Amino acid sequence: MAETMQGLKRTHRCGELSAKNVGEVVTVMGWVQKQRNKGGIIFVDLRDRAGLLQVIFEESDCGKENFEKAEKLRSEFVVAVVGKVEKRAGAVNENLATGEIEIRATEVRVLSEAETPPFQIEAESKTKEELRLKYRYLDLRRPDLQNNLILRSKITSTIRAFMDEEGFLEIETPILNKSTPEGARDYLVPSRVHPGTFYALPQSPQIFKQLLMCSGYDRYFQIAKCFRDEDLRADRQPEFTQVDMEMSFVDVDDVIDATERMVQRVCKDAIGLNVQLPIKRMTWTEAMNRFGSDKPDTRFGMELCDVSDVVRGCGFGVFTSALENGGSVRGITVKGQAEMPRKKIDALVEFAKGYGAKGLAYLSVMPDGTYKSSFAKFMKEDELKVLVEAMGGEAGDLLLFAADKTNLVWSVLGALRIEVAKQLDMIDESKFNFLWVTEFPLLEYSEEENRFVAMHHPFTMPMDEDLQYLDTDPGRVRAKAYDIVLNGVELGGGSVRIFQSDVQEKMFEVLGFTKESAYERFGFLLNAFKYGVPPHAGLAIGLDRFVMLLVKADNIREVIAFPKVKDASCLMTEAPGEVDPSQLEELQIALALTEKTEE
């Protein structure tokens, strides 16, 4: 039968004790990691969130009753132990923070017994993730996961302290909002009081933080829960947390400066990393041309090279037809890989096709200076030589080319560059390379919708010198938008907001909104702008991603207490689930489900 804590009070967490405590009588509580019975002496490893501690039981110290209880201890039993801190009698455990000491127990109480867990509670678990997520409450006992969440808590505390020092006010914005579908899909919540209508869970606090600037709060921040009904990836969840901020009477440099100093403080406090300021900036156009990505990983080279002018007029139809159709030909140089097996090259071709490429051209500059290529027969020797020189190729190098619409070429080579670097272990995992990407296009053309859509959102300010092109050449207009990138992952982004009503109306017009439809969706914001609105700008950083990168986790689920899996379900609670028909009836909702066909 389980005992109680009555009369006992914990004096220390397990990992807090050290040689300084030798001679003290302490009370510790936690979970049994392991019990080892060596005959007249029992060793117990006791674990809590602070660490692991060795406890020894000998009948001469703790008495027969306590020794018998110690004999019955099993993994994951919850116990309270009273005893004296001593120097270890055996060898010091250098791998343990408490490795110099042990507790000689005088009393033990079994507060809770445990069944044998479905997997061992240990760091770097090799247990399948599906099983660990089903029993997430056990998985969360693992030291590495606990350390991740402890660090996450420390990071949020640092952010709050920094923001307070900088004069930001923490203000909560609503969770139940109006649906304004312009971007990712909303999660909808039916209203019982207003049948047939729905709230939307916020994809971000965007409109509300702009309204707070209209209301004169000057500097706002929030550690905000956000929701997007989109397909999941390693760095995405249907519900996520972002560090959200907005500032009045500022421009691009002011937001970047505040963000940089916050990031610098967080990195220093969390992992002792010294981030040098200012963080390097790169325009969107430069990032795409050099790395094929608006979130480039700059920890290694292998940059893209535009060889369109070099191959113009050559005999290789794949190159020339791409150029005739307004596209481009670009490549990457993989140093020292001229003799890469054909099987591996073919795998890279298939990888490129996964990003929409029709194929991938390659040219190997063999160690003896000869060429081995998928297109050499279509080009003259001197044309090949000029091409290799343009690519910076040398004997022993492998050159890979894509030819198509420029956006597609960027996408293919940007992804291929990362894939090759991973395969060849070219990435220095010890580096933390921060980068600002600026001057994004304001708009991008959607073939699907046959209109321009906002690359960020419809409230982003065009660059002053590009305002003149909104009517005549909207695709040319750059935005006062900026993303902060870490090791090839977008940490967050923001922009200067439109605050002049005439510019906002013009933006809606370019996006295909009528004045009526714009007011139907965003009327409360547009009306607020009639009553004096300051110039304002802001940014949001994905907290989950930030923590994931700082702890070098492979997946965002490793830094979220109760995450969802790829189909947005929770393996532990089995959410989402069916609801009682009476609840649907009260909401006046009828379901029209499509029957699943048997495969």
DALINNOR-V132642 format. One record per pair of residues at least 24 apart in sequence whose ideal C-beta (glycine too) atoms are under 8 Angstrom apart, sorted by the first residue. I is the first residue (numbers start at 1). J is the second residue. If there is no record, write none. Layout:
i=[I:I]
j=[J:J]
This chain:
i=[2:2:2:2:3:3:3:4:4:5:5:5:5:8:8:8:10:13:13:13:13:14:14:14:14:14:14:14:14:15:15:15:15:15:15:15:15:16:16:17:17:17:17:17:18:18:18:18:19:19:19:21:21:22:22:22:22:23:23:23:24:24:25:25:25:25:25:26:26:26:26:26:27:27:27:28:28:28:28:28:29:29:29:29:29:30:30:31:31:31:31:31:31:32:32:32:32:32:32:32:33:33:34:35:35:35:35:37:42:42:42:42:44:44:44:44:46:46:47:47:47:49:49:51:51:51:51:52:52:52:52:53:53:53:53:54:54:54:54:54:54:55:55:55:55:55:56:56:56:56:57:57:58:61:61:61:62:62:62:62:66:66:66:66:69:69:69:70:70:72:73:73:74:74:74:75:75:75:75:75:76:76:76:76:76:77:77:77:77:78:78:78:78:79:79:79:79:80:80:80:81:81:81:81:82:82:82:83:129:130:130:133:133:133:133:133:133:134:134:135:136:136:136:136:137:140:145:147:148:148:148:148:148:149:149:151:151:151:151:151:152:152:152:154:154:155:155:155:155:155:155:155:156:156:158:158:158:158:159:159:159:159:159:160:162:162:162:162:163:163:163:166:166:166:167:167:168:168:168:168:169:169:169:169:169:170:170:170:170:171:171:171:171:171:172:173:173:173:173:173:173:173:174:174:175:175:175:176:176:177:177:180:180:180:182:182:182:182:182:183:184:184:184:185:185:185:186:186:187:187:187:187:190:190:191:192:192:195:195:196:201:202:202:203:203:204:204:204:205:206:206:207:207:207:209:209:209:209:210:210:210:210:210:210:211:211:211:212:213:213:213:213:213:213:213:214:214:214:214:214:214:216:217:218:218:218:219:219:219:219:220:220:220:220:221:221:223:224:229:231:232:232:232:232:232:234:234:234:235:235:235:235:235:235:236:237:237:237:237:237:237:238:238:239:240:240:240:241:241:241:242:242:242:242:242:243:243:243:243:243:244:244:245:245:245:245:246:246:246:247:247:247:248:248:248:249:249:249:250:250:250:250:251:251:251:251:252:252:252:252:252:254:255:255:255:255:255:255:256:256:256:259:259:259:259:263:263:263:263:266:266:267:267:270:271:271:273:273:275:275:279:279:279:279:280:280:280:281:281:281:281:282:282:282:282:283:283:283:284:284:284:284:284:284:285:287:288:288:291:291:292:292:292:292:292:292:292:292:292:293:293:293:294:294:294:294:295:295:295:295:295:295:296:296:296:296:296:297:297:297:297:297:297:298:298:298:299:299:299:299:299:299:300:300:300:300:302:302:302:302:302:302:302:302:303:303:304:304:304:304:304:304:304:305:305:305:305:305:305:305:306:307:307:307:307:307:310:310:310:311:311:311:314:314:314:315:315:315:315:316:316:316:316:317:318:318:318:318:318:319:319:319:319:321:322:322:322:323:325:326:327:327:327:327:327:327:328:328:328:329:329:329:329:330:330:330:330:330:330:331:331:331:331:331:331:332:332:332:332:332:332:333:333:333:333:333:333:334:334:334:334:334:334:335:335:335:336:336:337:337:337:337:338:338:338:338:338:338:338:338:338:339:339:339:339:340:340:344:345:348:348:348:348:351:351:351:352:352:352:352:355:355:355:355:355:356:356:356:356:357:357:357:357:358:360:360:360:360:360:361:361:361:361:362:362:362:362:363:363:363:363:363:363:364:364:364:365:365:365:365:365:365:365:366:366:367:367:368:369:418:429:431:432:432:432:433:433:434:434:434:435:435:435:436:436:436:436:437:437:437:438:438:439:439:439:439:440:440:440:440:440:441:441:441:441:442:442:442:442:442:442:443:443:443:443:443:444:445:451:451:452:452:452:453:454:454:455:455:456:456:456:457:458:458:458:458:458:459:459:459:459:459:459:460:460:460:460:461:461:461:461:461:461:461:462:462:467:470:470:470:471:471:474:480:482:484:484:486:486:487:489:489:490:490:491:491:491:491:491:492:492:492:492:492:493:493:494:494:494:494:495:495:496:496:496:497:497:497:499:499:499:499:499:501:501:501:504]
j=[110:111:112:113:109:110:111:109:111:29:80:109:111:80:82:109:80:48:49:50:51:46:47:48:50:51:52:53:98:48:49:50:51:52:53:97:98:50:51:53:85:98:101:103:97:98:100:101:87:100:101:85:101:85:86:87:101:84:85:86:84:85:82:83:84:85:106:82:83:84:85:103:80:81:82:53:55:80:81:103:78:79:80:81:111:78:79:76:77:78:79:121:141:73:74:75:76:77:78:79:75:121:75:70:73:74:75:71:67:70:71:73:70:73:79:81:79:81:121:141:143:146:150:96:97:98:143:96:97:98:143:98:101:102:103:88:93:98:101:102:103:81:83:102:103:105:102:103:104:105:105:108:104:104:105:106:105:106:107:108:105:106:107:108:108:109:110:105:108:110:108:110:113:114:116:114:116:117:120:121:114:117:121:138:141:110:112:113:114:110:111:112:114:108:109:110:111:108:109:111:105:107:108:109:106:107:108:107:557:565:571:557:563:565:570:571:572:571:572:572:561:562:571:572:572:561:558:551:547:551:553:558:559:559:561:270:271:547:550:551:543:547:559:269:270:266:269:270:543:546:547:550:223:543:265:266:269:270:221:223:243:262:266:223:261:262:265:266:221:245:262:219:258:262:218:219:219:220:221:245:217:218:219:220:221:220:221:222:223:212:217:220:221:222:222:202:205:208:209:212:222:224:202:208:201:202:225:200:201:201:202:207:521:522:453:454:457:458:521:457:228:229:230:228:229:230:227:229:227:228:229:238:587:589:587:586:587:587:588:588:227:226:227:227:228:242:244:540:244:457:459:522:524:525:244:245:246:538:246:459:497:525:536:538:524:525:528:246:246:247:248:497:533:534:536:528:529:531:532:533:534:248:248:247:248:249:245:246:247:248:244:245:246:247:245:246:543:540:568:566:564:565:566:567:568:554:555:556:489:544:545:548:555:556:556:544:556:557:560:563:564:564:568:564:542:543:544:542:543:544:492:540:541:542:543:492:540:541:543:546:538:540:494:538:539:540:536:537:538:536:537:538:534:535:536:534:535:536:496:535:536:537:480:496:535:537:438:480:482:496:537:537:482:494:496:537:538:539:281:436:482:484:492:539:541:434:484:491:541:546:550:432:550:550:550:551:432:550:432:434:434:435:436:484:434:435:436:435:436:437:438:435:436:437:438:437:438:439:437:438:439:440:441:478:439:437:410:414:414:417:330:409:410:411:412:413:414:415:417:410:414:488:437:440:483:490:437:483:485:488:489:490:414:435:437:485:488:418:421:427:433:487:488:433:435:488:427:428:431:433:487:488:421:426:427:428:332:333:334:335:417:420:421:426:332:417:330:331:332:410:413:414:417:330:331:332:333:390:391:392:330:331:387:390:391:401:386:387:390:379:383:387:378:379:383:378:379:380:383:361:375:378:379:378:358:359:361:375:403:361:375:401:403:403:403:404:405:403:405:405:403:404:405:406:408:409:403:406:409:401:402:403:409:401:402:403:409:410:413:391:399:400:401:402:413:399:400:413:416:417:420:391:392:393:397:398:399:397:398:399:400:420:424:394:396:397:396:397:396:397:398:424:364:365:366:367:372:395:396:397:398:364:366:367:396:364:398:423:398:400:416:419:420:415:416:419:402:412:415:416:408:411:412:415:416:404:408:411:412:402:404:408:412:404:400:401:402:412:416:400:401:402:403:398:399:400:401:387:388:393:398:399:401:397:398:399:393:394:395:396:397:398:399:395:396:395:396:395:395:488:552:487:486:487:549:486:487:484:485:486:484:485:486:482:483:484:485:482:483:485:481:482:463:478:479:481:478:479:481:482:483:475:477:478:479:466:474:477:478:479:481:474:475:477:510:511:475:475:511:512:510:511:512:511:507:511:479:481:481:493:495:495:507:508:511:513:522:495:497:498:504:507:525:495:496:497:498:495:496:497:498:499:503:537:503:507:503:506:507:510:506:510:510:537:539:539:541:546:549:549:545:549:542:545:541:542:545:546:549:539:540:541:542:546:539:540:537:538:539:540:537:538:535:536:537:536:537:538:529:533:534:535:536:526:529:530:529]
